[in-house]
Amino acid sequence: MSGKDTGPDQAGLPAREAPTALVREVGGPVLVPGSEAYDAECATFNLNSCLRPALVVGATGPADVRAAVAFAAREGMPVAVKSTGHQVLSPAHGGLLVTTGRMRGLSVDARTRTARVAAGLRWSEVLPRTAALGLAPIVGSAPEVGVVGYTLGGGQSPLLGRTLGYAADHVRAMDVVTARGESLRVTPTSAPDLYGALLGGKGNFGVVTAIEFGLFPVTRFYGGGIHFRGEYLPELLEAWRGWLPDVPEEMTSSLAVQRLPDTPALPAPLRGAFVAHLRIGYPGPAAEGERLLAPLRAVAAPLLDTVGERPFTSIGAIHQDPVTPSHYLDRTVCLAELTDKAADTLLALAGPGSGCRLANVEIRALGGALDRAPEFPNAIPTRGVPFMVFALGRGGPDRAETLRAELAGLVDALAPWAVERNMVNFMSADDAPGAADVAAVFGPERHARLAEVKRRHDPSNLFRFHHNVRPA
């Protein structure tokens, strides 16, 4: 990203000049376009999704967040929030960006099995602390993402989700800075409406500066990945579909079609390879996991098999998600069923001989506890949805048109089996580009409740850079 572009929309602020009053109020940096520090603060994981706000506040704590939000409200500037920058949907032109990476507090209580995590921490920083006490959170496939953003978007785990539900289902409390610049401690009893809206309504209702959630006595699991040659995808997909109804809900799995780069970062058998990647997460005994997995292992000889017993801290080995920022575009669609014809459609679009140029097309099997209502209601819209398809193409602006067309073609082809609801943490800007699309993702009744909460807590729609729920 260039540091020279101040952007056309600076909300009345002098170019390249931080407002003195705000600089005096906050402990962290206050940055405007035109400096390397600004560029570093705006850096994102997806290099195609640039942030170019009018102003950045590097918050060191809740007081900085309060000051930044109050300033933005006075100046009529919308507010964006960034921790790790894994899901950036708008460049935030004309807005104020609050970055939370300097907020580092972490405490774990073994007696109550809870953790309190500040907004700047990643799961990779939390896991060693919880593991030392024999406990585990409901963490996702990529431990390098931020704890708060992951949880506010629902939080779907490749290991514990089908057994325990979404990460959001186990949140005990949140510290929130509202659109009025006030700090609130939000619990399911103190503010049930705001609590339920924040969890699943990601980014729409305030800035969460800390979050408290339950932990579970899990220390090890049976899991990892098996890479088969891509030519075996038809047989593997058929076997996986037949296998799913008979496995216990403790078994979590997904299947990805991958066209991998030829890079030394990958194991030798996978460099430049076309593969079908079976992902397995099972928190039960390894011997039982072996027995359950045997029918899929028998489909073909693998290129690489990393499934085995592991410490919980190696949960990232299940999906082996990239940890280095890159250029990509992605789309997500949820399916009501994976019929023979739906499977044939996926094979035709992404399988052997398809000419597919996408790097990854993944099907996740949901269900189990992900379908059950939590003790305290929240805004997650995907309960009862059995499958999610996530597709990703790698390339910069020069490939954007081609990749968008191929991603849209995949989503459109799966429309006969799709539901309008979607997994908020996975959705790109192209998945819900307008207000009607956002309403469809949540469903009419849930969206109406969220819009009413928005009216009460953010009537001027200050927080609008995510998939925006507008005030009723």
C-alpha positions in Angstrom: 0.0 0.0 0.0 1.3 3.4 -0.9 1.8 5.9 1.9 1.2 8.8 -0.5 -2.5 8.4 -1.0 -4.4 10.6 1.4 -7.7 9.6 -0.2 -10.4 12.0 -1.5 -12.5 11.7 1.7 -10.8 13.1 4.8 -13.9 14.3 6.8 -12.6 17.8 7.0 -9.3 17.0 8.6 -6.1 18.8 7.3 -4.1 16.5 5.0 -1.3 14.6 6.8 -2.0 16.4 10.1 -3.2 14.5 13.2 -5.8 16.3 15.3 -4.0 17.8 18.3 -6.9 17.3 20.7 -7.0 13.6 20.0 -3.3 13.2 20.1 -3.4 14.6 23.7 -6.2 12.3 24.7 -4.7 8.9 23.7 -1.7 7.0 24.7 -1.1 5.3 21.4 -0.2 6.7 18.0 -2.6 8.9 16.0 -1.8 8.6 12.3 -2.9 10.1 9.0 -2.0 8.9 5.5 1.5 9.6 4.2 3.8 7.8 6.6 5.3 4.3 6.9 3.7 4.1 10.4 0.3 4.6 8.9 0.9 2.0 6.3 2.1 -0.5 8.9 -0.9 0.2 11.1 -3.3 -0.4 8.2 -1.7 -3.6 7.0 -4.1 -6.5 6.3 -3.7 -10.3 5.8 -5.5 -10.2 2.5 -3.3 -7.8 0.4 -6.2 -7.2 -2.0 -8.2 -5.7 0.9 -6.5 -2.4 1.7 -7.4 -0.1 4.5 -7.2 3.6 3.7 -9.0 5.5 6.5 -8.7 9.2 7.1 -7.3 8.6 10.6 -5.9 5.7 12.6 -5.7 5.4 16.4 -3.4 2.7 17.7 -5.3 2.0 21.0 -3.3 1.0 24.0 -6.4 0.3 26.1 -10.2 1.0 26.6 -9.6 4.7 27.4 -7.9 5.2 24.0 -10.9 3.4 22.3 -13.4 5.7 24.1 -11.5 8.8 23.1 -11.3 7.6 19.5 -14.9 6.7 19.2 -16.1 9.9 20.9 -13.9 12.0 18.5 -15.3 10.1 15.5 -18.8 10.7 16.6 -18.2 14.4 17.0 -16.6 14.6 13.6 -19.2 12.5 11.8 -16.6 9.8 10.9 -17.6 6.2 10.8 -15.4 3.7 12.8 -13.6 0.6 11.7 -11.8 -1.8 14.0 -8.8 -4.0 13.2 -6.8 -6.6 15.1 -5.1 -8.9 12.7 -6.8 -7.7 9.5 -8.0 -11.2 8.4 -11.5 -10.0 7.3 -11.4 -6.5 5.9 -14.5 -5.7 3.8 -14.0 -2.0 3.1 -11.1 0.4 2.7 -12.8 2.6 5.3 -12.3 5.8 3.3 -13.2 8.8 5.4 -13.4 6.8 8.5 -11.4 6.4 11.7 -9.7 3.1 12.2 -9.1 1.8 15.7 -6.3 -0.9 15.8 -6.2 -3.1 18.9 -2.9 -4.9 18.6 -1.4 -3.1 21.6 -4.1 -4.3 23.9 -2.4 -7.4 25.4 -4.1 -8.5 28.6 -4.7 -12.2 29.3 -5.7 -14.1 32.4 -6.8 -17.7 32.8 -8.7 -19.0 35.8 -8.4 -22.8 36.2 -11.0 -22.9 39.0 -13.8 -21.4 37.0 -12.4 -22.6 33.6 -12.6 -19.2 32.1 -10.2 -16.9 30.2 -10.3 -13.1 29.8 -8.6 -11.9 26.7 -7.9 -8.3 25.5 -8.8 -7.3 22.0 -5.2 -7.4 20.6 -4.4 -11.1 21.2 -4.3 -13.9 18.7 -5.3 -17.5 19.5 -1.7 -18.6 19.1 -0.9 -16.4 22.1 -3.7 -17.8 24.2 -3.4 -21.5 23.6 -0.1 -22.1 25.5 -1.5 -20.4 28.6 -4.7 -22.4 28.6 -2.9 -25.7 27.7 -0.6 -25.2 30.7 -3.7 -25.6 32.9 -5.1 -28.6 31.0 -7.8 -26.4 29.3 -8.8 -25.5 25.8 -11.0 -22.8 24.2 -13.1 -23.3 21.1 -10.6 -22.1 18.6 -10.8 -22.1 14.8 -8.7 -23.6 12.0 -6.2 -20.7 11.9 -4.7 -19.9 15.3 -3.1 -16.7 14.0 -6.5 -14.9 13.8 -7.6 -12.5 16.5 -9.6 -14.0 19.4 -12.2 -11.2 19.6 -13.0 -10.9 15.8 -13.3 -14.7 15.5 -15.7 -15.0 18.4 -17.9 -12.0 17.4 -18.3 -13.7 14.0 -19.5 -16.9 15.7 -16.3 -19.0 15.8 -16.6 -22.4 14.1 -14.0 -25.0 15.3 -12.6 -27.8 13.2 -12.3 -29.9 16.4 -14.8 -28.9 19.2 -17.6 -27.2 17.3 -19.8 -30.3 16.6 -19.4 -31.3 20.2 -19.7 -28.0 22.0 -21.1 -25.5 19.6 -19.8 -22.1 18.4 -17.2 -20.1 20.4 -19.8 -17.3 20.8 -22.1 -19.8 22.6 -19.7 -19.8 25.6 -18.9 -16.1 26.1 -19.5 -15.0 29.7 -18.9 -11.3 29.3 -17.6 -8.5 27.1 -16.2 -5.1 27.7 -17.6 -2.8 25.0 -17.1 0.8 23.9 -20.4 2.0 22.5 -21.1 4.5 19.7 -21.5 7.1 22.4 -17.9 6.5 23.6 -19.1 4.8 26.8 -17.7 1.6 28.4 -20.1 -1.1 29.2 -19.6 -4.6 30.7 -22.0 -6.7 28.7 -23.3 -10.0 30.0 -26.3 -12.2 29.1 -28.1 -10.8 32.1 -26.9 -7.2 32.3 -27.6 -6.4 28.6 -29.1 -9.4 26.9 -30.1 -7.6 23.7 -26.6 -6.1 23.1 -24.9 -9.4 24.2 -26.9 -11.4 21.7 -26.4 -8.9 18.9 -22.6 -8.6 19.3 -22.1 -12.4 19.1 -22.7 -13.2 15.5 -23.5 -9.6 14.4 -19.7 -8.9 14.1 -18.5 -5.3 14.0 -21.9 -3.6 14.0 -22.6 -2.6 17.6 -19.5 -1.4 19.3 -15.8 -2.0 19.9 -15.1 -5.1 22.2 -12.0 -4.3 24.2 -12.0 -7.6 26.2 -13.9 -10.8 26.2 -14.4 -13.6 28.8 -15.3 -17.1 27.8 -15.5 -20.7 29.0 -12.7 -23.3 28.7 -12.9 -27.1 28.5 -10.8 -29.9 29.9 -9.3 -31.0 26.5 -5.5 -31.5 26.2 -5.1 -33.8 23.2 -6.9 -34.8 20.0 -6.7 -37.2 17.1 -6.5 -35.3 13.9 -4.6 -33.7 11.0 -4.9 -34.0 7.3 -4.6 -36.6 4.5 -3.7 -35.4 1.1 -4.7 -37.7 -1.8 -4.0 -37.1 -5.5 -6.7 -34.9 -7.0 -7.6 -37.6 -9.4 -9.1 -39.5 -6.5 -11.5 -36.7 -5.6 -14.6 -38.4 -7.1 -14.1 -41.5 -5.1 -13.1 -39.6 -1.9 -16.1 -37.3 -2.1 -18.5 -40.2 -2.6 -17.0 -42.1 0.3 -17.0 -39.0 2.6 -20.7 -38.3 1.8 -21.6 -41.8 2.7 -19.4 -41.8 5.8 -20.8 -38.6 7.4 -24.2 -39.9 8.6 -22.6 -42.7 10.6 -19.9 -40.9 12.5 -20.5 -39.4 16.0 -20.8 -35.7 16.4 -17.4 -35.6 18.1 -15.9 -36.3 14.7 -15.4 -33.1 12.6 -14.2 -33.2 9.0 -13.9 -31.2 5.8 -12.7 -31.9 2.3 -10.8 -29.4 0.2 -9.8 -29.5 -3.5 -6.5 -27.7 -3.7 -4.2 -26.6 -6.5 -1.0 -25.9 -4.5 1.9 -23.6 -5.4 5.3 -25.0 -6.2 7.1 -23.6 -3.1 9.7 -24.9 -0.7 7.4 -24.0 2.2 5.3 -27.1 1.4 6.3 -30.7 1.9 7.9 -32.2 -1.2 4.9 -34.4 -2.2 2.6 -31.4 -2.2 4.7 -28.8 -4.2 2.8 -27.8 -7.3 0.3 -30.6 -6.7 -3.4 -31.0 -7.4 -4.8 -32.6 -4.3 -7.9 -33.6 -2.3 -7.2 -32.7 1.3 -9.3 -34.5 3.9 -9.2 -32.7 7.3 -10.0 -34.6 10.5 -10.5 -33.4 14.1 -11.6 -35.9 16.9 -11.3 -35.2 20.6 -11.9 -38.8 21.6 -9.4 -41.7 22.0 -6.9 -42.1 19.1 -7.8 -45.8 18.7 -11.4 -45.0 18.1 -10.5 -42.2 15.7 -8.4 -44.7 13.7 -11.3 -47.0 13.5 -13.7 -44.3 12.4 -11.3 -43.0 9.8 -10.4 -46.4 8.3 -13.0 -46.3 5.5 -11.7 -43.0 4.1 -8.1 -44.0 4.4 -8.9 -47.0 2.3 -10.0 -44.9 -0.7 -6.5 -44.6 -2.1 -2.9 -44.4 -1.2 -2.2 -40.9 0.2 0.5 -38.5 -0.9 0.8 -37.4 2.7 -0.9 -38.5 5.9 -0.4 -36.4 9.0 -3.4 -37.6 11.1 -2.5 -38.8 14.5 -2.7 -38.0 18.2 -1.6 -34.4 18.9 -1.5 -31.9 21.7 -4.4 -29.4 21.6 -2.0 -26.6 20.8 -1.3 -28.0 17.4 -4.9 -27.6 16.3 -3.7 -25.5 13.3 -2.3 -28.8 11.8 -5.8 -29.9 10.9 -6.3 -27.4 8.1 -2.7 -26.1 7.7 -4.0 -22.6 6.8 -1.4 -20.2 5.5 0.1 -17.8 8.0 1.7 -15.3 5.5 -0.3 -12.4 4.1 -1.1 -12.7 0.4 -3.4 -11.6 -2.4 -6.6 -13.5 -2.7 -10.3 -13.3 -3.4 -12.9 -15.6 -1.8 -16.6 -16.5 -1.6 -18.7 -18.6 0.8 -22.0 -20.3 0.4 -23.9 -22.6 2.7 -25.8 -25.7 1.5 -29.0 -27.3 2.8 -27.9 -30.6 1.4 -25.1 -32.3 -0.6 -27.0 -34.4 -3.0 -25.6 -36.6 -5.8 -26.2 -33.7 -8.3 -24.7 -31.1 -6.0 -21.6 -33.3 -5.6 -21.4 -33.8 -9.4 -21.7 -30.0 -9.8 -18.7 -29.5 -7.5 -16.7 -32.1 -9.4 -17.5 -30.5 -12.7 -16.4 -27.1 -11.5 -13.4 -27.9 -9.3 -12.5 -31.5 -9.9 -10.2 -33.3 -12.3 -10.3 -32.0 -15.8 -12.5 -29.0 -14.8 -9.9 -26.3 -15.7 -10.5 -24.7 -12.3 -8.0 -22.0 -11.5 -9.1 -21.6 -7.8 -6.5 -22.5 -5.2 -8.9 -24.0 -2.7 -12.6 -25.2 -2.8 -13.5 -26.6 0.6 -16.7 -28.3 2.0 -17.1 -28.3 5.7 -19.6 -30.6 7.4 -21.4 -28.7 10.2 -24.2 -30.1 12.4 -24.1 -31.6 15.9 -23.9 -29.0 18.6 -23.5 -26.3 15.9 -27.3 -26.8 15.4 -28.3 -26.5 19.0 -29.5 -23.3 20.7 -27.1 -21.9 23.3 -28.0 -21.2 26.9 -28.1 -17.5 26.0 -29.4 -16.4 22.6 -27.0 -14.8 20.1 -27.1 -13.7 16.4 -25.4 -16.7 14.7 -27.5 -17.4 11.6 -26.2 -20.9 10.5 -27.8 -23.3 13.0 -29.4 -26.1 11.2 -27.2 -25.6 8.1 -25.3 -28.9 7.3 -22.6 -27.7 4.9 -20.5 -24.7 4.1 -18.5 -24.2 0.9 -15.6 -21.8 1.0 -13.6 -21.1 -2.2 -10.5 -19.0 -2.7 -8.5 -17.8 -5.7 -5.0 -16.4 -5.4 -4.0 -13.3 -7.3 -3.7 -9.6 -7.2 -5.6 -6.8 -9.0 -4.5 -8.1 -12.4 -6.4 -11.4 -11.8 -9.3 -10.0 -9.9 -11.8 -9.9 -12.7 -11.0 -13.5 -13.7 -11.1 -14.8 -10.2 -14.3 -13.0 -9.3 -16.0 -14.5 -12.3 -14.9 -18.0 -11.4 -15.9 -17.7 -7.8 -19.3 -16.3 -8.8 -19.7 -19.1 -11.3 -19.2 -21.7 -8.4 -21.6 -19.9 -6.1 -24.2 -19.6 -8.8 -23.9 -23.2 -9.8 -24.6 -24.3 -6.2 -27.6 -22.1 -5.9 -30.2 -25.0 -6.2 -28.9 -26.4 -2.9 -27.9 -23.2 -1.2 -29.5 -21.3 1.7 -29.4 -17.5 2.0 -27.9 -17.7 5.5 -24.2 -17.7 5.7 -21.1 -18.0 8.0 -20.4 -14.4 8.9 -16.7 -15.0 9.7 -16.1 -16.3 6.1 -18.1 -13.8 4.1 -16.3 -11.5 1.7 -17.6 -8.2 0.5 -18.9 -10.0 -2.6 -21.0 -12.4 -0.6 -23.4 -9.7 0.7 -22.8 -6.4 -1.2 -26.1 -4.7 -0.3 -28.5 -4.2 2.6 -31.0 -6.8 1.3 -28.2 -9.3 1.1 -27.2 -8.7 4.7 -30.8 -9.1 5.8 -31.1 -12.4 3.9 -27.9 -13.7 5.6 -29.4 -13.2 9.0 -33.0 -14.1 8.1 -35.9 -11.6 8.5 -36.8 -12.1 12.2 -33.2 -12.1 13.4 -32.3 -9.2 11.2 -35.2 -7.2 12.5 -34.1 -7.8 16.1 -30.5 -6.7 15.2 -31.8 -3.6 13.4 -33.7 -2.6 16.6 -30.6 -3.2 18.8 -28.7 -1.1 16.3 -31.3 1.7 16.5 -30.9 1.8 20.3 -27.1 1.5 20.6 -25.8 3.0 17.3 -28.6 5.1 15.7 -26.2 7.1 13.5 -24.7 3.8 12.2 -21.2 4.7 13.3 -20.1 1.1 13.0 -20.8 0.3 9.4 -17.7 -1.0 7.7 -18.5 -4.7 8.2 -21.6 -6.5 6.7 -23.7 -3.6 7.9 -26.9 -4.0 9.9 -28.6 -0.6 9.5 -30.7 0.9 12.4 -34.4 0.1 12.2 
